[in-house]
């Protein structure tokens, strides 16, 4: 069994580094995608509703709650990886039209070959820069935008500015939602600035994260749900508390942002790198 699993491992050099597709030792149809040793995605080809990473489950919970169950959505995913959330949405909301923008063309080809999409999933993948792609899109074209772009383990600076946030708000339906993944650690300076930046154009928002991350005690992922109407805080709170790894919802974002101001292109910076050793030694 171990030899068979090892034979299914794939390692290739792609545009953004060394990509590995690694079989899950506990689920025969599941795989983890790593880039330069950092886990990027986990996919179960037989059960796309199985979500291994806790921050992905929090993003999926937000998608579940932004519209009545089963309703098809127009979804834009900025950052592709192994297409975990597009697969999830295709199953939970049949008929949804989904567009993915991923800058790494060789990575897209690796995923298509080793982790093929379901035959009838309406998921279109475009190779290109997320900001350039959004700037060319029509107004109000999407019900949900998922922002989860990392170059290595950092979000690029040009995707962390108020000018980019304005473009996201422009292509989002007036009743739509942005779901953004922010990676940060103590003292959460980047996360506070990103919350202020997003809320400058989509003012109704909340955060979902591990309590220790929200308190600025360790590095991790913070999921922002933002739109133009109040978010479903009560139900998100219930789901976060009931997760395998319980999380917390922060709705008082004036307090969280602590006076941070929106970040313009001129001073935008990439998200901070994760601590050395966060993902283990994978030499």
N, C-alpha and C positions, 0 to 999 in steps of 0.2 A: 504493500500500500504506500509506504513512504517513497519507494522508488518511482511508483506511478505518479505520485503528486509532484515529485521533483522534476519529472519529465515534462510537466505542464507549466513549469516556471519559464517565463520569457524575460530576457534582459536585452534592451536595445538602447542605443544612443539616439535621442530625439533632439529637437531644437532647444529645449529647455534643460537638458541634462541627461542623466542616465535613468531610463524608465524600467521598472520591474513590474511584471504581472505575476503575483505570487498566490498560489492556491491557499485557501483558508483551511487550516488543519481540522477544523470542527464542522465545516459545511462543504459537502462534496461539490456543489455547484457554485461556490462563492470564491471570489478572488479579491485581493487587495492590490491597488495600483500605488506604487511608490515612485517618487522623483527624487533622485539624489539621496535616497534613504528616508525621505520624509513621506509618511502616509498621506496620499492625496484623495483616494476614493476607495470604497468597498462596495462590491456589487455581488448579489446573488442572482445568477442568470435564471434560475428556476422560480425565484420568489423576489421580485423587485420591491416588494413592500418590506422586506427585511433590511433594516437600516442599522449598520453596525456602529457608526460614529455618532456620538451623542449630539454634537452640534447639527448634524444632518437631520437627526430626528426632530430637533427643535425647529429647523427650517421647514421640515415636512408638516409639522403640527401647525405652523403658521399658514402654509398652503391649504391645509385641510379646513381652516377656519375662515378664510377670506371670502368664501362663497358657499352656498348651500351644497351639501354632499352630492357628489356625482356630476355636478354641473361642469361642462367643458369650459376650459379657460384658454385664453390666448397668452402664452407664456414665453418670456425671453430669459434665457440663461446666459449670463456673462461669465465665462469660465466653464470649461467642459469636463476635464478630468475623464473619469470613466462613465459619465452621464448617469450618475446615480439618481438624482432627482428627476430628470426627464423620464427615466424609466418608471419611477414611482408614480409620477403624475399621469403617465400614459395608462397605467393600470387602474389607478384610483379615480381618474376622471376621463373615461374613454371619450374619444372625439376631440380632445384638446389639440390645438395647433401649437407646436413648440418650435422655437428657433434657438439654436445654441451658437454662441460665438466663442471660438477657441483659437488662440494665436499660434499654437504649436501644431503645424500640419502633420509632421511625422507621428506625433502622439495620437492625433485623430485617426490616422491610418492604423496604428497599432491597436487602438481600442476597437475599431471597426472589425479588425481581423480576429483578435483574440477574445473579445467580449462583445459579440455581435448583438445588435438591437433586435427586438421582436419585429417580425415581418410587417405587421400592420401598425406599428407605432409611427405616428405622424410627427417625426422629429427630424428637422433639417439642421445640419451642422455646417456652419460657415467658418472658414479659416480666415482669421484677421484680428486686428486690434479691437478691443471692446469699445473704446471711446470713438474711434473712427467709424465703426459700424453703427453705433447709436446716433452719431451726428448725421448720418445719412438716412435715418428712419423717419417715417411719417409720424405726425402728432397722434397721440392717444391710441396707439396701435396694440397695447398690451394690457391685460388685466393684472398680470403679475410679472415682476422683474426680479430675478434672483441674481444677486451680485456676489460672486465667490471666485474672484480672480487672484491668483498668486503666481508671481514669477519666482520660482524656487519656493521659499516659505514666506515671501513678503508681497503685499499688495503694492503695485507700482504707484508712484506719486501722481501721475496724471489721471489716476482713477480715484484720487482722494481729495479732489478740489470741489469748490462750490460750482464752478463752471460745468464740471461733469455732472454734478448732482442736478443742476438745472436741465441738462439734456435728458437725464433719466426721468425727471418729472414731466418733461414735455412729451415723451413718447408713452408715458403711462396714462391709462384711462383715468378720467377724473375720479372714478370710484375705485381705482386700482391700488395695488400695494407693492412697495419695494421691500424685499427681504434681503438683507445684506449681512455677510459674514465679516466680522472685524476680529483680527488677531492682535492681542496686546497683553502686556503685563504691567506690573507695578512701575510707575504710579498711575497708569492708565491715561497718560497724556494724549496719546494718539486716539484712543477710543473716545475720550471726552470731546476732542476736536472733531472727530467724525460724526458724532451724534449732533453737535451743533451745526455742522455742515449740512447733513441730511435734513435736519429739522428746519433749516432756513427755507427749504422749498417744499418739504412734506412735513408739516408741523405736528401731526398727530402720530405719536410713536411710542414704542416701549422697547425694552431690552429683555432678552432671555439668555441666561448664562449660569454657570456654576456659581454658587454663593461665594466661594473663595476668589474667583476671578472678579466678580462684581465688587468685592471689597478691596481689590488691589493687592491680594496676597500671593497670587501666582499667575503665570502666563497661561492664556487660553483663548477660547473663541467666545465672542459676544455676538448674538444674533439680534439685528435691528429689524423690527417690523414698523414701517412708516407709510403713511398715506395722508389723505385729506379728511378722514373721518375717524372717530375714536376707535382704536384697536380693540380686539376681543380679549381684554386683559384677564377677566375672570376665568375664561375657559383655557387660555394659555397657561395661567397659573396652575390650574388643576392638572393639566397635562404635564407641565414641567415637574410638578411635585411628585407625580406618579411614574416618572421615567425610571429606567434601570439605574441611572445615575441622576438623582433628583437635582433639578435646577431651580432658579428663582427668577421671577419677573420683576423688573424695575420699571415702574410707570412714572415716577417723578424724575423726569429727565432734566428739568431745570436744576434740580439739586445735583444729579449725577454729572451734568456738564460742568458745573462749578465755575461758571463764568467764561468758559471757553467760547471762542468766536469762530464763525465759518472760515474755512481755509481757502484762499484764492490760489489759482495756478502758480502765481509768483512765489509762494512760500510753501506749497504742498511738498510733502516728503513721503517716502515709502513707509509702510508699516514697519515696526521694529522687528529685527530678527528674533526667532525663538532662542531661548537659552541653549547653550552648548550642551549636547547630551539629552535633550528633551525627547528625541525619538530613538535613543539608544545607539549603540555602536554597531554599525552595519558595514564594516570594511569588507 
